[in-house]
Amino acid sequence: MLFFASVSRYHSYINSAKTILELYKGDEPFASFIKKQFAVNKKFGSKDRKMITHICFCYFRLGKSLEQLPIDERMLTALFLCSSSTNEVLKHLKPEWNEKVELDLDEKVKLIDASFEYEEIFPFVEELSDGVERELFCLNHLTQPDLFLRIRPGMKEAVLSKLKAAAIAYELKGDHCISLPNSTKIDEVLLLNKEVVVQDYSSQRVGDLILNLKSEIQSRKLNIWDCCAASGGKSIMAKDLLGDIDLTVSDVRESILLNLKKRFAEAGISGYKNFVADLSTADYRLPATGYQLIIADLPCSGSGTWGRTPEYLRFFNKEQIVEYSALQKKIASNVITQLQPSGYLLYITCSVYKKENEDVVNFLNQNYNLEIIEMKLLKGFEQKADTMFAALLKKV
């Protein structure tokens, strides 16, 4: 009797996940949507919520592959493919899979369905930037990316000492990048923004382009505009890499700049300028006459980050790629008018689509006096990280 009660519980997890998935329409991040569902239905305990959420996210990781399967079978298949250790749901509902859950992904794929097509995981693979290995990239969406921290200047010894004292397993990538399991509660151990910054591995690698810039510009104090500042990670990194800078930040949302103020205070950054502006229009005033460097981390599809938000694998549409590309060209065309002679534009997206990446950079190169100094795809899918694109251009 106890066994059947236990099995019933795991069927309940599947049924609850199914109900939530059928209600979700893709018009908000799934993480916020499911929290609202749990707030309305309070019968679920902490363990229940965690399991149901995990099943849903695994389901999204399949993208549009294996859609011929019934939804409950598809959820179990997703759970099997996305798990690397034994799982309570599989143990009770698919014990034959649970026994083989530690197999390599290729072996697990052979077990589930001969019709599985890896390219069906990621939408519109024909639009990918040059250099993306399709099979590896698509299959990596079945794995949760890691959490990455950037150690701030002078903090390495203290940070590593704290991690060791807390018995937190980590991997050091290079001198200042730390990789940890995504579920690590790092804010209980380290001082965020002061000692470390939460910043993806690929985002940290954008710093290589900033360092190249440092050797080319002889000015002691650079005048820099982070034009779509968002959470301010690139501004903090520029300050850490370049030292004393004259910083201006802007964003289309005033609420973002208010959050940024708190984060900058924690990071010890003061004396910067800020303003709200919709840079897709030319109707704004700048607090300076020109900049030696404009950091343009522009609005994009976010397709390089869908390992963290896999719901977009199902709900993104192809028209949005063209819309984002047009918006990026418009914003970039407006902001480059504020570059000083021989100034630099650092163009960044967290997209893997060519229309948002190489095509925009080539458009700027061909239509404005901008020379491409360096352009590269930062292939985070090889490192359990996000994939990004960055290009450094110089006004000539």
C-alpha positions in Angstrom: 0.0 0.0 0.0 2.8 2.4 0.9 4.5 1.7 -2.5 1.3 2.7 -4.4 0.9 5.8 -2.3 4.5 6.7 -3.2 4.0 6.1 -6.9 0.8 8.2 -6.8 2.9 11.1 -5.4 5.2 11.1 -8.4 2.3 10.9 -10.8 0.9 13.9 -9.1 4.2 15.8 -9.8 3.8 15.0 -13.5 0.1 16.0 -13.6 0.8 19.2 -11.7 3.6 20.1 -14.1 1.3 19.3 -17.0 -1.4 21.6 -15.8 1.1 24.5 -15.3 2.6 24.0 -18.7 -0.8 24.1 -20.4 -1.5 27.4 -18.7 1.7 29.0 -19.7 1.6 31.1 -22.9 5.2 32.4 -23.0 4.3 36.0 -22.4 6.5 36.3 -19.2 9.5 34.5 -17.8 8.5 31.1 -16.7 10.3 31.5 -13.4 8.0 34.3 -12.4 4.9 32.6 -13.9 5.3 29.4 -11.9 5.9 31.3 -8.7 2.5 33.0 -9.2 0.9 29.5 -9.7 2.3 28.2 -6.5 1.2 31.4 -4.7 -2.4 30.7 -5.8 -2.2 26.9 -5.0 -0.6 26.6 -1.6 -0.9 22.9 -1.2 2.6 22.3 -2.5 5.5 22.1 0.0 9.0 23.3 -0.7 10.2 19.9 -2.0 7.1 19.6 -4.2 7.6 23.0 -5.7 11.2 22.3 -6.5 10.5 19.0 -8.2 7.6 20.4 -10.3 9.6 23.4 -11.4 12.5 21.1 -12.3 10.3 18.9 -14.4 8.9 21.9 -16.3 12.3 23.4 -17.0 13.5 20.0 -18.3 10.5 19.8 -20.5 11.3 23.2 -22.1 14.9 22.1 -22.7 13.7 19.7 -25.4 12.6 22.7 -27.4 10.4 21.4 -30.2 11.9 17.9 -30.4 9.9 14.7 -29.8 6.6 16.6 -30.1 4.9 13.4 -31.2 5.1 12.1 -27.7 2.2 12.6 -25.2 3.1 15.5 -22.8 3.6 13.2 -19.7 5.9 10.9 -21.7 7.8 13.9 -23.0 8.3 15.2 -19.5 9.8 11.9 -18.4 12.0 11.8 -21.5 13.2 15.3 -20.8 13.9 14.4 -17.1 15.9 11.4 -18.2 18.0 13.4 -20.8 18.6 16.3 -18.5 19.6 14.3 -15.4 23.1 13.0 -14.7 22.3 11.2 -11.4 19.4 9.1 -10.1 16.1 10.9 -9.8 13.1 10.1 -7.5 10.5 10.6 -10.2 12.3 8.3 -12.7 13.0 5.8 -9.9 9.3 5.3 -9.4 7.9 6.0 -12.9 10.7 4.9 -15.2 13.0 2.7 -13.2 14.6 1.2 -16.3 15.8 4.7 -17.3 16.8 5.7 -13.8 19.3 2.8 -13.8 20.9 4.2 -16.9 20.7 7.9 -16.1 24.5 8.3 -15.7 25.1 7.2 -19.3 26.6 9.7 -21.8 24.0 11.8 -23.6 24.5 10.0 -26.9 23.8 6.7 -25.3 20.6 8.0 -23.6 19.4 9.4 -26.9 19.7 6.0 -28.4 17.5 4.5 -25.7 14.6 6.9 -25.9 13.4 7.4 -29.5 15.0 6.8 -32.9 13.3 9.8 -34.3 15.0 12.3 -32.0 16.5 15.2 -34.0 19.0 17.4 -32.1 18.4 20.4 -34.4 14.7 20.5 -33.3 15.8 21.6 -29.8 16.9 25.0 -30.9 14.7 27.2 -33.1 15.9 28.4 -36.5 19.4 26.8 -36.5 19.8 28.0 -40.1 20.1 31.5 -38.7 23.1 30.8 -36.4 26.3 32.8 -36.6 29.3 31.4 -38.3 31.4 29.1 -36.1 28.5 27.6 -34.1 28.8 23.8 -34.0 25.1 22.9 -34.4 24.9 19.5 -32.7 27.1 20.5 -29.7 25.3 23.8 -29.3 21.8 22.3 -29.5 22.5 19.4 -27.2 24.1 21.6 -24.6 20.6 23.1 -24.0 19.8 19.8 -22.1 22.3 20.9 -19.4 21.9 23.7 -16.9 24.7 26.3 -17.3 27.0 27.0 -14.4 27.1 30.0 -12.2 30.1 32.3 -12.9 31.7 34.9 -10.7 34.4 37.5 -11.6 36.8 38.3 -8.7 37.3 42.0 -8.4 40.8 43.5 -8.1 42.6 42.8 -4.9 40.0 40.3 -3.6 41.2 37.0 -4.9 42.9 35.8 -1.8 39.9 36.7 0.5 37.4 35.1 -2.0 39.2 31.8 -2.4 39.8 31.6 1.4 36.0 32.1 2.1 35.0 29.5 -0.5 37.5 27.0 1.1 36.2 27.8 4.6 32.6 27.2 3.5 33.6 23.9 1.8 32.2 25.1 -1.5 33.4 23.3 -4.6 34.5 25.6 -7.4 36.7 25.7 -10.5 39.0 28.7 -11.2 39.1 29.6 -14.9 42.1 31.8 -15.5 43.1 34.3 -12.8 39.7 35.9 -11.9 36.8 33.7 -13.1 35.1 31.2 -10.8 32.7 28.5 -12.0 30.3 26.9 -9.5 27.1 24.8 -9.7 24.2 27.0 -10.6 22.3 26.3 -7.3 25.2 27.5 -5.1 24.0 30.1 -2.5 27.0 32.3 -3.0 25.5 35.4 -1.4 25.7 33.7 1.9 29.4 33.5 1.7 30.8 36.4 -0.4 30.0 40.1 -0.7 28.4 40.5 -4.1 29.6 43.5 -6.2 32.3 44.3 -3.6 34.3 41.1 -3.7 32.9 39.3 -6.7 30.5 40.2 -9.5 28.0 37.6 -10.8 29.0 37.6 -14.5 28.9 34.9 -17.1 32.1 33.4 -18.4 31.6 34.7 -21.9 30.6 38.2 -20.6 33.9 38.2 -18.7 35.8 37.3 -21.9 34.4 40.6 -23.5 37.0 42.1 -21.1 39.7 40.9 -23.5 38.5 43.4 -26.1 38.5 46.2 -23.5 42.1 45.3 -22.5 43.2 45.5 -26.1 41.7 48.9 -26.2 43.7 50.0 -23.2 47.0 49.4 -25.0 45.8 51.4 -28.0 44.6 54.6 -26.2 47.2 56.6 -24.5 44.8 58.9 -22.6 45.1 58.5 -18.8 41.4 58.7 -18.1 39.0 57.4 -20.7 35.6 59.0 -21.3 33.2 56.0 -21.5 29.5 55.7 -22.2 27.7 52.4 -21.3 24.7 53.2 -23.4 22.4 50.3 -22.5 23.7 49.7 -19.1 21.1 47.3 -17.7 22.5 45.8 -14.5 25.9 47.6 -15.0 28.1 44.5 -15.2 30.1 45.8 -18.2 30.6 49.2 -16.5 32.0 47.6 -13.4 34.3 45.4 -15.5 35.5 48.5 -17.5 36.3 50.3 -14.2 38.2 47.2 -12.9 40.2 46.8 -16.1 40.9 50.4 -17.0 41.2 52.0 -13.6 40.1 55.6 -13.3 37.5 56.3 -15.9 35.0 59.1 -16.6 31.8 57.0 -16.8 28.3 57.7 -18.1 25.5 55.2 -18.1 22.1 55.2 -19.6 19.1 53.0 -20.1 15.6 53.2 -21.5 14.1 52.3 -18.0 14.5 54.6 -15.0 13.9 51.6 -12.6 17.1 50.0 -14.0 19.2 53.1 -13.2 17.8 53.1 -9.7 18.8 49.5 -9.2 22.2 50.4 -10.8 22.7 53.1 -8.3 22.6 50.6 -5.4 24.9 48.1 -7.2 27.4 50.8 -8.0 27.4 51.9 -4.4 28.2 48.3 -3.3 30.9 48.2 -6.0 32.5 51.5 -4.8 31.7 53.4 -8.0 30.8 57.0 -7.6 31.0 60.2 -9.6 29.4 58.8 -12.7 26.7 60.5 -14.8 23.4 58.8 -15.7 20.4 59.5 -17.8 17.2 57.8 -19.2 17.0 57.7 -22.9 15.3 55.7 -25.7 18.3 55.4 -28.0 16.2 54.0 -30.9 15.3 57.7 -31.5 17.8 60.6 -31.7 15.7 62.7 -29.3 18.0 62.7 -26.2 20.6 64.9 -24.7 24.0 63.7 -23.6 26.0 65.1 -20.6 29.2 65.1 -22.6 30.3 66.2 -26.1 31.8 62.8 -27.1 33.3 59.6 -25.9 36.5 57.6 -26.5 34.6 54.4 -25.9 30.9 53.5 -26.2 29.9 50.2 -24.8 26.8 49.0 -26.6 25.4 45.8 -25.1 22.3 46.1 -27.1 18.8 44.7 -26.8 18.7 41.3 -28.5 16.9 37.9 -28.7 19.0 36.7 -25.8 19.3 33.4 -27.7 22.8 32.7 -26.3 21.3 32.6 -22.8 18.4 30.2 -23.4 20.2 27.4 -21.5 19.2 29.5 -18.5 15.7 30.4 -19.8 14.8 27.4 -21.9 11.1 28.4 -22.3 12.2 30.6 -25.2 13.2 27.5 -27.1 9.4 26.9 -27.6 8.0 30.4 -27.7 10.4 32.5 -29.8 9.4 33.3 -33.3 11.6 34.0 -36.4 10.2 37.5 -37.0 11.8 38.7 -33.8 15.3 38.1 -35.2 14.7 40.6 -37.9 13.0 43.0 -35.5 16.0 42.9 -33.1 18.5 43.3 -35.9 16.7 46.5 -37.1 16.6 47.9 -33.6 20.3 47.2 -33.1 21.2 49.0 -36.3 19.0 51.9 -35.3 20.5 52.3 -31.8 24.1 51.8 -33.0 23.6 54.3 -35.8 22.4 56.9 -33.3 25.1 56.4 -30.6 28.1 56.3 -32.9 27.5 60.0 -33.7 28.8 60.6 -30.1 32.1 58.9 -30.7 35.2 61.2 -30.6 37.6 61.0 -33.6 39.5 57.7 -33.3 37.0 56.6 -30.7 35.9 53.0 -30.2 32.5 51.2 -30.3 32.3 47.9 -28.4 29.3 46.1 -29.8 27.9 43.3 -27.7 24.9 40.9 -27.9 24.0 37.7 -26.1 22.6 36.3 -29.3 23.7 33.5 -31.6 21.9 34.7 -34.6 23.9 36.1 -37.5 21.5 38.8 -38.3 22.0 40.3 -34.8 25.8 39.8 -34.9 28.0 39.8 -38.0 25.3 41.4 -40.2 25.0 44.4 -37.8 28.7 44.9 -37.5 29.2 44.6 -41.3 26.3 47.2 -41.7 28.2 49.6 -39.4 31.4 49.0 -41.2 29.9 49.6 -44.6 27.7 52.6 -43.8 29.8 54.5 -41.3 33.5 55.4 -40.9 34.0 52.4 -38.6 36.9 49.9 -39.0 36.5 46.4 -37.5 39.4 45.9 -35.1 38.2 42.5 -33.8 35.0 40.5 -34.0 34.4 37.1 -32.3 31.7 34.7 -31.2 32.3 33.7 -27.5 31.2 30.1 -27.6 30.1 29.6 -24.0 28.3 26.3 -24.9 31.7 24.7 -24.7 32.1 25.8 -21.1 28.6 25.4 -19.6 28.2 29.1 -20.1 26.2 31.6 -22.2 27.2 32.3 -25.8 27.8 35.9 -26.7 29.1 38.0 -29.6 31.4 41.0 -29.4 33.1 43.3 -31.8 35.4 46.3 -31.4 35.2 49.0 -34.0 37.2 52.2 -34.4 36.0 55.5 -35.9 38.3 56.5 -38.8 
